């Protein structure tokens, strides 16, 4: 699969050859010598075998699609005689209807159920853990604390589902093989770029470090919004499919979490506590509601809860009281 997608031309050539072999093998006059030649072609490269499987699957789907009256009519139009110079000896009536269905299915893919995605591989981090995953094409994912992704690479697309948390994606470019991150109510499509996606309960945040991105968000009713980013820009979208205006990304903050640091500029204490709690099994709790809007600035290590508590007690007249092994309460 990786060799096939080393460049767009190789992928297209393999697929075109697979279509020609598939049609040749369907012909009643296909000889054992030709079948043997096909097997040698298929076994010579994994990309050949993958392309042939795609064509065979599309053929299978096209048979079901022909039960749709609209598709059947399109297939009949495709069977109208061509000029003699364009006819192929192998395109014989015995299987021409089936091949027309295949052509129609390829032209009108939205009328067909898409092939099932691969089961995928799940990568997870626990609280306080970060993990780098190197993918088969040379791309990589840096998972932040308490995050889950599922990677599904197929012949047509590189799909990653961000189920929870935050991740940075460094993508090897290939225009013929898009890299698509599904998160919340939208998708982020990249070609040769580096970007971050964070999934919260209500909002998905996207920050582009370099390259270009295309973002599409879908409302529950099906309506979509689209946006694009260039390096240094960011945006967010919510569960209703609403995309915010494009803004300058906080690149210091984006770089910071990858190095275990939080760059805090006039945050509310409630925001700082919520962010630090993502990195620890011992959770901080505001025992006094009046502390929520206390403003905090500084640089904090995500793995160093103890130093944070010392700074809060020294600089903001806040005291910490341990309630249990996994809970610390902050009071005035």
N, C-alpha and C positions, 0 to 999 in steps of 0.2 A: 504493500500500500504506500509506503514512504517513497519507494523508487518511482512509482507511478506519478506521484505528486511532486517530484523534484522540480518539474516545470509544467506549465499549462499545456505545451505542445505534446508532451509525452502522454498526458492523460487523454487528450482528444484523440491522438493516433490509436491508442489501445482500444478506446471505445469504438472508433470507426471500424477497426479490424474485427472487433468482437461482433459487431452487427453483420459484417460481411460473412464471417464464419457461421453465424447462427442461421442466416438465410440459406447458405450453401448446404448445411446439414439437414435442413428441412426438405430439401429437394429430393424427390423419389429417385433421381438418377445419381445421387451422391455415392461415390465409389469408396471401397475400403481404403484405397490409397489416399483419398482426400480426407477421410476420417482420421487416418493415422497422421497426416500432415497437421490437421487441426490439433490433435493431442500434443504433438511436439511443440506447436506454437503456444498452446495453453500452459504447458508445463515449463516453458522456457523462462517465464517471468511471472511473479505473483500478481503484477499489475494486469497481465493478460487474463489470468483466472478471475480476478475481481471484476474486470470489465465484462467478461462473459456472463458472470453470475448476475450482474445488473441487467444485462440485456434479456436474459432468461426470465428474470423476475418481472420486468416490464411486459414481456410477452404474456406471462401468466395473468397479470393484472388487466391487460388489454382484452383478454377473452371475457372477463367479467364485465368490463366496461362496455362491450358491444351489446349488452342487454339494455343499455340506455338508448332510447330512440334517437336522441340528438347525436350521440356518437355513431350510431349505426348509419344515420344519414350522411355524416361526414365521411365515414368509411366508404360508402357507396360512391360519393363524389370522388374520393381518392382513387377508385377503381376505374374511372373513365379512361378510355384508351389514350396513351401518350403518343407523340410523334414517334415513328419507327426508329429514328436515330437515337432516341433516348431509352428505348426498351432494353431490358436485360434478359438474356436467355434464361437466367435462373428464376426470373420473376414469373412463374407459371401459374395458371389458374388454380391448381390444386391447393396452393396455400396463399394465394394473393389476398384473399379476404382477411386472413389472419395477419398478414404483414401490414395491410392497410390499417387494421385496428391498432397495431403497434405504432404506426406512424401517427395516427390521430391521438393516441394516448400520450405520445411524447410531445405533441404540439399543444395539447390541452391538459396539462398535468393537474390543474385545479379540479377537474371533474373526477379525478381518481383518488382513492385513498392512498396516501403516501406510504412507501415501504416503512415497516416498523424500524425504529431506531435500535441500534445495538443495546444490549442490557446496560453497558457502561461500567466504569470502574469508579468506586467511591473513595475519596480521600478526605480525612477528617483530622481536626486538631482539637485538643481539649483545652480547658482554661489554662492560660499561661504558656501554651505551646505555640511555636511557629514551625512551619514545614515547607520546604521547597520540593516540588514535584517536577521532574524533567519528563516531558512527553516524547512520544516516539518520533515526532517530526523535528525535535530540537527546541520547540517552544517550552516555556516553563510557567509554573504557577507558584507564587509564594502565598501560602495560606496564613492568615493571621489567627490569633487566638479564637477558640470556640467557633470554628468554621467548618462547613461541609461543601464539597463540590462533587459532581458526578461528570466524568469525562466520557463522551461517546464520539469516537472517530468512525466515520463511515467513508465510503468512496466519494460522496458528494459534499460533505461538510465536516468541519471539526466543531463539535458542539460541546459546550461546558455548561452545566446547570449549577448556578450558585444557590444553594439551598439555605445557607445560614452564614452570617458573619461577613468577612471581608477578605479580598484577595487581590494580588497584583499579578497581571498577566503580561508576559514578555513573549511576543508572537513572532514566529518565523513567517515571513511574507510569502504568499502564494495566492494570486488573484483567482486562480482556477479552483482553489480549495479554501473557501472562506472559514474564518474562525469566529464563531458566534457564541456569545455568553448570554444565557437566559437567566434573568434575575427579576423577581417580582413580576410586574405587569409589562415588562419590556425585554428587548434584546439589544445587545451591543455587538456590532460587527466590526472586526478589525482585519487589516492586512499589514503585516510587518510593523508592529507598533508596541508600545508599552503603556498600560493603563491600569487603573484600579477601579474596582466596583465594591461598594458596601451596601449590604442589604439590611435595613432596619424594618421594624414592624410596619411602618406606614410609608416610608420613603426609600428609594434606591438612589444612591449617590454614585456618580461616575466622574473620575478625574483622569485626564489624558496627560501623560508625562511627555510623550513624543509620538509623532506620526499623525494619523487621522482616524476618526471613528465615525460610524453611522449608528444612530440610536433610533429605535422605533418602540413606542409605547402604545398599548392597546387598552381601550376602555372595556368594561364588562359587556357593553352592547356590541362591540366589534369595531367601533371607530378607532382609527389610529392617528397618532401624531409622530412626526419625524423631525430629527435634528441631526446636526453634524458638529464635530469638534475638531480643532487643530491643537497642536501641542501647547500645553499650559492652560487649557480651558477645562471647565467642568460644568455639570448640570445635575439635576435630580429629577426624578419622576415619581408620582405616587401611584397608589393602587387603582385610582380611577383613570389612569392613562394620561394624566396631565403632566406635560414637560415644562420645567421651569425655564426662564431665560438663561442663556449661556452666560457664564461668569468666569472670572479668572480663578483658577484652582489655587488652593493653598498648598503650594509645592513643598514648603518646609514641613507642614504637617503630614503631607503624603509620604515624604521621604522618612519622616521621623518614626512612624510606627514600624517601618521595615527594619529599623535599627533599635527597636525597643524603647523609643522615646515618645513622649507626648509634649508638643510645644503648645502651651496653653496661653492664650491671649485674652484676658478679661472674660474668662468663662464663669458662668454661674457654678457655685459649689455643687449643686445637684447634677450638673452636666459632667463635672470632673469625677464625682463619685461613681456615676453610672459607667463612665468610660473605664475607670480603674477596676471596677468590679468585673469587667469582661476578662481581665487577665489573672484573676485569682479565685480560688475556691472559698476564701474567707471574704465575705461581703461586708462593705461599709454601709451603714444606715444612718440617715439624718434623724436623730432623736428629737430635734427641735425644728419645727417647720420654718422658723425665722431664719434658719441657716441656708435655705435653698438659694436665695438670691445674693449671698455673699460672693463678691467678685474675686477671682483668683487668676494670677498670672505666674508663669514660671515654666521650667523644663523639668519633667518628672520621668523617672524610669518606670516603665510599665510593670517590671518585675520586682519593684522595690516599694511595697506598700508601707513598710515600717518608716522609711525616710519621709514619705508623704505625710504620715501622721505626725512625725516630729516637727516638720515645717508648719503644718496647720496649727499645732499647739503653740509654737513659738511666734509665728507671724500673724496669726489671726485670732488669737485668744479662744481657740477651740480645744476642747478636751475629748479624749477618746476613752470609751469604757467598753471593755470586752464583755459581751453578753453570753457568748458560747464559743465553742471551738471554731465555729464557722461564721461568726457575726460580731462586728464591732460597731458600737453606736457612737455617733458624734454629737456632742452637746456643747452649749456655750459654757 
